[in-house]
Amino acid sequence: MTRGLRVERLAVRGAGGPIVQEVSFAVQPGGTFTLLGESGSGKSLVLHALMGTLPEELQASGRAFWGDTDLLALPQRQRRALWGRELCLLPQEPWLALDPSMRAVEQVSEVHRYVRRKGLGAARRLALAGLAAFGLDGASGRRYPHQLSGGMCQRVALATAQVGEGGLFLADEPTKGLDADRVEEVARGLQSASAQGQTTIVVTHDLALAERLGGEVAVLLEGRLLEQGPVSRILTAPSHDYTRALIGALPANWPDRPRASSGGSPVVVGRGLAKTYEERTLFAGLDLEVPAGEIVSVTGASGCGKSTLGNILLGLCRPDHGKVWHQPGVARHRFQKLYQDPPSSFAPHLPVGRGYTDLAKLHEISLGSLSPILDRLGLAGSLLERLPGQLSGGELQRLSLARSLFLRPLFLFADEPSSRLDPLAQQRVIQLLDELAEEKRLAVLLVTHDEAIAAKISNIRLRF
């Protein structure tokens, strides 16, 4: 039976006080409700409060009626019984959601077996079909998560989450790290599920996706609901200054700033580079230079070899053919990589600040140089005291960038540096890279799925 969701004064509190402050909204049966707002505003916590997966140190209050059932009042054991059946959650980070010891097809297949009670052979066939629906072939299904790109892992997580066909689907950033064609696939899939009666709540920074999905939308800031209503009205005639700023910060609305050549000497050079993966040629005969003070952008579909190229230039993997040259006389730690999946960059059981103190000691860098970097990224110093699991994906992404910049890099391979950021934070991060290229002669290899960002920021563009 199709149900709707009614949330009344939902709040989330931690030891330091309220984080989400009495949010109320309703979603009609088969409807879509989208939460927008800056990273760290509490959007994901709303989903986890409904699902019953909040960290132990946080408590939810209020009411959330799924039909006649108040989810927040259910004992945890009873709510867990609804997981994968009535309630399905797509977490924000596939790095944490997927089992690193299982192949992709096995992760999807086990939901068919244990939730939908299919036999082994049928479960595998359905899993392969589900992966194919998201553009992943049988070869991709046989790979482990670490053998897939970030966008591919995101699609595996989506295929897994949608197997349960739960009446309430909670999707946290379902399209991050995906190219435009894959975003369209996800949007169509969500709309199709909605047409079949699935009630959907989506957390996203992608305003175009929110517009595509339709339905109702709400904007959160610092845990408070600023405004809500039909997506067509909110995105065309917002009533709050913050919402207007959010829309104005979309890359398409950035001022044009033609970047002249810096005239800098090459910091990294690749000649005749070629790489094949499982009999598929990613690139061949590729020549590329990244000069000091310039930004080279690489765009293309998920899994096409963009990150592999950056890894080859850094020496993290070898090309099948060709050579890489680095500017001589430069310490290795000044060639830096910003990883696509922020949780992979931090030890889960240590405060994030520990990484900075260790680096300061190892490379004899003053910790005093960190504060200006955090300020320019819009990060509070108090975040350094938290564990990675206590931070949003956008906060972790910016902290990871801050750590790379702390080492005063000469070359930065920035792999999707703004994929988890709202438009305002994204604009701040990309602007900072632009400024550092000018101020510090930083050479940047920028991998992005956003053609608008590449058009606005790059000296040189490479399309795969």
C-alpha positions as CSV (number, residue, x, y, z in Angstrom):
1,M,0.0,0.0,0.0
2,T,1.3,3.4,-1.0
3,R,2.0,5.7,2.0
4,G,2.9,9.3,2.6
5,L,5.3,10.8,5.2
6,R,4.4,13.5,7.7
7,V,7.3,14.9,9.8
8,E,6.4,17.1,12.8
9,R,9.0,19.2,14.7
10,L,11.9,16.8,14.0
11,A,15.0,17.8,15.9
12,V,18.4,16.3,16.4
13,R,20.6,17.1,19.4
14,G,24.1,16.3,20.3
15,A,26.2,17.0,23.4
16,G,26.8,20.6,22.3
17,G,23.1,21.3,21.8
18,P,20.6,21.3,18.9
19,I,21.9,20.5,15.4
20,V,18.6,20.2,13.5
21,Q,15.9,22.5,14.9
22,E,12.2,21.3,14.7
23,V,11.9,20.7,11.0
24,S,8.4,19.9,9.7
25,F,7.2,18.8,6.3
26,A,4.9,16.4,4.5
27,V,5.3,14.2,1.4
28,Q,2.3,12.8,-0.4
29,P,2.2,9.1,-1.3
30,G,4.4,8.7,-4.4
31,G,5.7,12.2,-4.0
32,T,9.2,13.7,-4.0
33,F,10.6,16.0,-1.4
34,T,14.1,17.6,-1.8
35,L,16.3,19.1,0.9
36,L,18.8,21.8,-0.2
37,G,21.3,23.8,1.8
38,E,25.0,24.1,2.6
39,S,27.2,21.3,3.7
40,G,26.8,20.7,7.5
41,S,23.3,22.2,7.6
42,G,21.7,19.0,8.9
43,K,20.2,17.6,5.7
44,S,21.7,14.1,6.0
45,L,20.9,14.0,9.7
46,V,17.2,14.3,8.8
47,L,17.5,11.2,6.6
48,H,19.4,9.2,9.3
49,A,16.9,10.3,12.0
50,L,14.1,8.8,9.8
51,M,16.0,5.7,9.0
52,G,17.2,5.1,12.6
53,T,20.9,5.3,11.8
54,L,22.0,8.4,13.7
55,P,25.4,8.1,15.5
56,E,25.0,7.0,19.2
57,E,25.9,10.5,20.5
58,L,23.0,12.1,18.7
59,Q,19.3,11.9,19.6
60,A,16.2,12.6,17.5
61,S,12.9,14.0,18.8
62,G,9.6,14.9,17.3
63,R,7.3,12.7,15.2
64,A,7.6,11.1,11.7
65,F,4.5,9.3,10.6
66,W,5.0,6.8,7.8
67,G,1.3,6.1,7.2
68,D,0.0,5.6,10.7
69,T,3.4,4.5,12.1
70,D,5.5,7.0,14.0
71,L,9.0,5.9,13.0
72,L,10.7,7.9,15.7
73,A,8.7,6.1,18.4
74,L,9.5,2.6,17.1
75,P,11.9,0.5,19.1
76,Q,15.1,0.1,17.2
77,R,14.6,-3.6,16.6
78,Q,11.2,-2.9,14.9
79,R,12.6,-0.1,12.8
80,R,15.5,-2.3,11.6
81,A,12.9,-4.9,10.5
82,L,11.7,-2.2,8.0
83,W,15.1,-1.7,6.5
84,G,15.3,-2.7,2.8
85,R,11.6,-3.5,2.8
86,E,9.7,-0.3,3.8
87,L,12.7,2.0,4.3
88,C,15.7,2.2,2.0
89,L,18.6,4.6,2.5
90,L,21.3,5.5,-0.1
91,P,24.1,6.9,2.1
92,Q,26.2,9.8,0.9
93,E,29.5,7.9,0.8
94,P,29.7,4.7,-1.3
95,W,33.2,4.3,0.2
96,L,31.5,3.6,3.5
97,A,28.3,2.0,2.1
98,L,29.9,-0.8,0.1
99,D,31.7,-3.8,1.5
100,P,35.3,-3.7,0.3
101,S,35.6,-7.5,0.4
102,M,32.7,-8.2,-2.0
103,R,32.4,-7.8,-5.8
104,A,29.8,-5.3,-7.0
105,V,27.4,-8.0,-8.3
106,E,27.5,-9.8,-5.0
107,Q,26.6,-6.7,-3.1
108,V,23.4,-6.2,-5.2
109,S,22.7,-10.0,-5.4
110,E,22.6,-10.5,-1.6
111,V,19.8,-8.0,-1.2
112,H,17.8,-9.9,-3.8
113,R,18.5,-13.1,-1.9
114,Y,17.9,-12.0,1.7
115,V,15.4,-9.2,1.3
116,R,13.4,-10.3,-1.7
117,R,14.0,-14.1,-1.1
118,K,15.2,-14.9,-4.6
119,G,17.2,-18.1,-5.4
120,L,21.0,-17.8,-6.0
121,G,20.8,-17.9,-9.8
122,A,17.8,-15.6,-10.0
123,A,19.4,-13.1,-7.6
124,R,22.6,-13.0,-9.7
125,R,20.6,-12.4,-12.9
126,L,18.6,-9.7,-11.3
127,A,21.7,-8.1,-9.9
128,L,23.4,-8.0,-13.3
129,A,20.3,-6.5,-14.8
130,G,20.1,-3.9,-12.1
131,L,23.8,-2.9,-12.7
132,A,23.2,-2.8,-16.4
133,A,20.3,-0.4,-15.9
134,F,22.9,2.0,-14.4
135,G,25.4,1.5,-17.3
136,L,27.6,-1.1,-15.5
137,D,28.5,-4.1,-17.6
138,G,29.3,-7.7,-16.4
139,A,33.0,-6.8,-16.2
140,S,32.3,-3.9,-13.8
141,G,30.1,-6.2,-11.7
142,R,33.0,-8.6,-11.2
143,R,35.2,-5.9,-9.7
144,Y,35.7,-4.9,-6.1
145,P,34.9,-1.3,-5.0
146,H,38.5,-0.3,-5.0
147,Q,38.7,-1.3,-8.6
148,L,35.9,1.0,-9.6
149,S,35.8,4.8,-10.1
150,G,33.9,7.0,-7.6
151,G,31.0,7.4,-10.0
152,M,30.9,3.6,-10.6
153,C,30.7,3.0,-6.9
154,Q,27.9,5.5,-6.6
155,R,26.0,3.6,-9.2
156,V,26.6,0.2,-7.5
157,A,25.3,1.8,-4.2
158,L,22.2,3.1,-6.1
159,A,21.5,-0.3,-7.7
160,T,21.8,-2.0,-4.3
161,A,19.6,0.5,-2.5
162,Q,16.8,0.3,-5.1
163,V,16.6,-3.5,-4.9
164,G,14.4,-3.5,-1.8
165,E,11.7,-1.5,-3.5
166,G,11.0,0.2,-0.2
167,G,8.0,2.4,0.0
168,L,10.1,5.2,1.4
169,F,13.4,5.9,-0.4
170,L,15.9,8.2,1.3
171,A,18.6,9.3,-1.2
172,D,21.6,11.2,0.1
173,E,23.4,13.0,-2.8
174,P,22.4,10.3,-5.4
175,T,24.2,12.0,-8.3
176,K,27.5,13.2,-7.0
177,G,30.5,12.2,-9.1
178,L,28.3,11.3,-12.1
179,D,28.5,12.8,-15.6
180,A,25.4,14.4,-17.1
181,D,24.2,11.2,-18.9
182,R,24.3,9.2,-15.6
183,V,22.6,12.0,-13.7
184,E,19.8,11.8,-16.3
185,E,19.6,8.0,-15.8
186,V,19.3,8.5,-12.0
187,A,16.6,11.2,-12.4
188,R,14.6,9.0,-14.7
189,G,14.9,6.0,-12.3
190,L,13.7,8.1,-9.3
191,Q,10.8,9.5,-11.3
192,S,9.8,6.0,-12.5
193,A,9.9,4.7,-8.9
194,S,7.7,7.7,-7.8
195,A,5.2,6.9,-10.6
196,Q,5.0,3.4,-9.1
197,G,4.1,4.8,-5.7
198,Q,7.5,5.2,-4.1
199,T,7.7,8.1,-1.7
200,T,11.2,9.8,-2.0
201,I,13.2,12.2,0.0
202,V,16.3,13.5,-1.8
203,V,19.3,15.4,-0.3
204,T,21.2,17.1,-3.0
205,H,23.4,20.1,-3.9
206,D,22.4,19.8,-7.5
207,L,19.7,22.4,-8.1
208,A,19.1,21.1,-11.7
209,L,18.3,17.6,-10.3
210,A,15.9,19.2,-7.8
211,E,14.1,21.0,-10.6
212,R,14.1,17.8,-12.8
213,L,12.5,15.7,-10.0
214,G,9.8,18.3,-9.2
215,G,7.6,18.0,-6.1
216,E,8.3,20.0,-3.0
217,V,11.7,21.4,-1.9
218,A,13.0,22.9,1.4
219,V,16.1,24.9,2.1
220,L,18.0,24.4,5.4
221,L,20.7,26.6,6.9
222,E,22.4,25.8,10.3
223,G,19.7,23.2,11.1
224,R,16.8,25.6,10.5
225,L,14.3,25.3,7.7
226,L,14.3,28.7,5.9
227,E,11.6,28.2,3.3
228,Q,9.8,25.4,1.5
229,G,7.3,25.0,-1.3
230,P,6.9,23.8,-4.9
231,V,10.4,23.5,-6.5
232,S,9.2,25.6,-9.4
233,R,8.5,28.5,-7.1
234,I,11.5,28.2,-4.8
235,L,14.0,28.1,-7.6
236,T,12.5,30.9,-9.7
237,A,11.2,33.2,-7.0
238,P,12.9,32.4,-3.7
239,S,11.9,34.5,-0.7
240,H,15.1,34.2,1.4
241,D,18.4,35.9,0.7
242,Y,20.3,32.7,1.3
243,T,18.3,30.8,-1.3
244,R,18.9,33.6,-3.8
245,A,22.6,33.4,-3.0
246,L,22.6,29.6,-3.5
247,I,21.1,29.9,-6.9
248,G,23.4,32.8,-7.9
249,A,26.4,30.6,-7.0
250,L,25.7,28.0,-9.7
251,P,28.8,27.8,-12.0
252,A,26.7,28.9,-15.0
253,N,26.2,32.2,-13.2
254,W,29.8,32.8,-12.4
255,P,31.3,35.8,-14.1
256,D,33.5,35.0,-17.1
257,R,37.2,35.4,-16.3
258,P,39.4,34.5,-19.3
259,R,42.6,32.9,-18.1
260,A,45.6,33.9,-20.1
261,S,48.6,31.6,-20.1
262,S,50.8,32.1,-17.1
263,G,54.0,31.6,-19.1
264,G,55.1,29.2,-16.4
265,S,57.4,26.3,-17.0
266,P,55.9,22.8,-16.9
267,V,55.8,21.2,-13.5
268,V,54.5,17.8,-14.7
269,V,54.9,16.5,-18.2
270,G,53.5,13.3,-19.8
271,R,54.6,12.1,-23.2
272,G,53.0,9.3,-25.2
273,L,50.9,8.0,-22.3
274,A,48.8,5.0,-22.8
275,K,46.7,2.9,-20.3
276,T,44.5,-0.2,-20.9
277,Y,42.3,-1.7,-18.2
278,E,40.8,-5.1,-18.7
279,E,41.3,-5.0,-22.5
280,R,39.7,-1.5,-22.7
281,T,41.9,1.3,-23.8
282,L,41.4,4.4,-21.6
283,F,43.8,6.6,-23.6
284,A,46.8,6.2,-25.9
285,G,49.5,8.5,-27.3
286,L,48.5,11.2,-24.8
287,D,50.8,14.2,-24.4
288,L,50.1,16.6,-21.6
289,E,51.9,19.5,-19.7
290,V,50.7,21.2,-16.5
291,P,52.6,24.5,-16.2
292,A,53.1,26.4,-13.0
293,G,50.3,28.8,-12.3
294,E,47.8,27.1,-14.7
295,I,44.7,24.9,-14.3
296,V,44.3,22.0,-16.6
297,S,40.8,20.4,-16.5
298,V,39.9,16.9,-17.5
299,T,36.3,16.0,-18.1
300,G,34.5,12.9,-19.4
301,A,32.2,10.1,-18.4
302,S,32.6,8.2,-15.1
303,G,35.2,5.4,-15.5
304,C,36.8,6.8,-18.7
305,G,40.2,7.2,-17.1
306,K,40.3,10.7,-15.7
307,S,41.5,9.7,-12.2
308,T,43.9,7.1,-13.7
309,L,45.6,9.9,-15.7
310,G,46.1,12.0,-12.6
311,N,47.5,8.9,-10.7
312,I,49.9,8.3,-13.5
313,L,51.1,11.9,-13.5
314,L,51.7,11.6,-9.7
315,G,53.5,8.3,-10.0
316,L,50.7,6.4,-8.1
317,C,50.3,4.0,-11.0
318,R,52.4,3.2,-14.1
319,P,51.4,3.8,-17.7
320,D,51.5,0.9,-20.2
321,H,53.5,3.2,-22.5
322,G,55.0,6.6,-22.3
323,K,56.9,8.6,-19.7
324,V,56.2,11.2,-16.9
325,W,58.6,13.9,-16.0
326,H,58.5,16.0,-12.8
327,Q,60.2,19.3,-12.2
328,P,63.5,18.3,-10.6
329,G,64.7,19.4,-7.1
330,V,61.2,19.4,-5.6
331,A,60.3,17.3,-2.5
332,R,57.8,14.6,-3.3
333,H,55.3,15.8,-0.7
334,R,54.8,19.0,-2.8
335,F,53.1,16.9,-5.5
336,Q,49.7,16.3,-3.9
337,K,46.4,14.5,-4.6
338,L,43.0,15.4,-3.3
339,Y,41.1,12.1,-3.3
340,Q,37.6,11.8,-4.7
341,D,36.2,10.0,-1.6
342,P,37.0,12.2,1.5
343,P,36.4,9.4,4.1
344,S,39.3,7.4,2.5
345,S,41.7,10.3,3.4
346,F,41.2,10.2,7.1
347,A,41.8,7.6,9.9
348,P,38.2,6.9,11.1
349,H,39.2,6.6,14.8
350,L,41.4,9.7,15.1
351,P,40.3,13.4,15.2
352,V,40.9,15.0,11.8
353,G,43.3,17.5,13.3
354,R,45.7,14.7,14.1
355,G,46.7,14.5,10.4
356,Y,47.8,18.2,10.4
357,T,49.9,17.9,13.5
358,D,51.6,14.8,12.2
359,L,52.4,16.5,8.9
360,A,53.6,19.7,10.6
361,K,56.1,17.6,12.7
362,L,57.2,15.5,9.7
363,H,57.8,18.3,7.3
364,E,58.7,21.1,9.9
365,I,55.7,23.3,8.9
366,S,54.2,25.8,11.4
367,L,50.7,24.9,12.4
368,G,50.0,28.7,12.4
369,S,49.9,28.5,8.6
370,L,46.8,26.3,8.8
371,S,44.3,28.9,10.1
372,P,44.3,31.2,7.0
373,I,43.7,28.1,4.8
374,L,40.7,27.1,6.9
375,D,39.4,30.6,6.8
376,R,39.5,30.8,3.0
377,L,37.7,27.5,2.8
378,G,35.0,28.6,5.3
379,L,35.9,26.0,7.9
380,A,35.9,26.5,11.7
381,G,39.0,25.4,13.6
382,S,36.8,23.5,16.0
383,L,36.1,20.9,13.3
384,L,39.6,19.6,13.8
385,E,38.6,18.1,17.1
386,R,36.0,15.9,15.6
387,L,36.2,12.3,14.2
388,P,35.6,11.9,10.5
389,G,32.3,10.3,11.1
390,Q,31.0,13.4,12.9
391,L,31.5,15.6,9.9
392,S,29.5,16.0,6.7
393,G,30.9,14.9,3.3
394,G,31.3,18.5,2.3
395,E,33.3,19.4,5.5
396,L,35.5,16.4,5.0
397,Q,36.1,17.3,1.4
398,R,37.2,20.8,2.3
399,L,39.4,19.6,5.2
400,S,41.1,17.2,2.8
401,L,41.8,20.1,0.5
402,A,43.1,22.2,3.4
403,R,45.5,19.4,4.4
404,S,46.9,19.2,0.8
405,L,47.3,23.0,0.7
406,F,49.0,23.0,4.1
407,L,51.9,21.2,2.5
408,R,52.5,24.1,0.1
409,P,52.1,22.0,-3.0
410,L,53.7,22.9,-6.3
411,F,51.3,20.5,-8.2
412,L,47.8,19.5,-7.0
413,F,45.8,16.7,-8.6
414,A,42.3,17.7,-7.5
415,D,39.9,14.8,-8.2
416,E,36.3,16.1,-8.1
417,P,37.2,18.7,-5.4
418,S,33.7,20.1,-5.1
419,S,31.4,17.1,-5.7
420,R,30.0,17.1,-2.2
421,L,29.7,20.9,-1.9
422,D,26.7,23.2,-2.1
423,P,27.0,25.9,-4.8
424,L,28.2,28.6,-2.4
425,A,31.0,26.3,-0.9
426,Q,31.8,25.1,-4.4
427,Q,32.3,28.6,-5.7
428,R,34.6,29.3,-2.7
429,V,36.7,26.2,-3.3
430,I,37.1,26.7,-7.0
431,Q,37.8,30.4,-6.6
432,L,40.5,29.5,-4.0
433,L,42.2,27.2,-6.5
434,D,42.1,29.9,-9.1
435,E,43.6,32.4,-6.6
436,L,46.4,30.0,-5.6
437,A,47.3,29.3,-9.2
438,E,47.9,33.1,-9.5
439,E,49.3,33.8,-6.1
440,K,51.5,30.8,-5.5
441,R,52.1,29.6,-9.1
442,L,50.3,26.4,-8.2
443,A,49.8,23.9,-11.0
444,V,46.4,22.2,-10.9
445,L,45.1,19.1,-12.7
446,L,41.3,19.4,-12.1
447,V,39.1,16.4,-12.7
448,T,35.5,17.3,-12.8
449,H,32.2,16.2,-14.3
450,D,30.9,19.8,-14.4
451,E,31.6,21.2,-17.9
452,A,30.5,24.7,-16.6
453,I,33.3,24.7,-14.0
454,A,35.9,23.5,-16.5
455,A,34.8,26.3,-18.9
456,K,35.1,29.0,-16.2
457,I,38.3,28.0,-14.5
458,S,40.7,26.3,-17.0
459,N,43.7,27.4,-19.0
460,I,43.7,24.1,-20.8
461,R,40.8,21.6,-21.3
462,L,41.1,17.9,-22.0
463,R,37.9,16.0,-22.8
464,F,37.9,12.2,-22.6
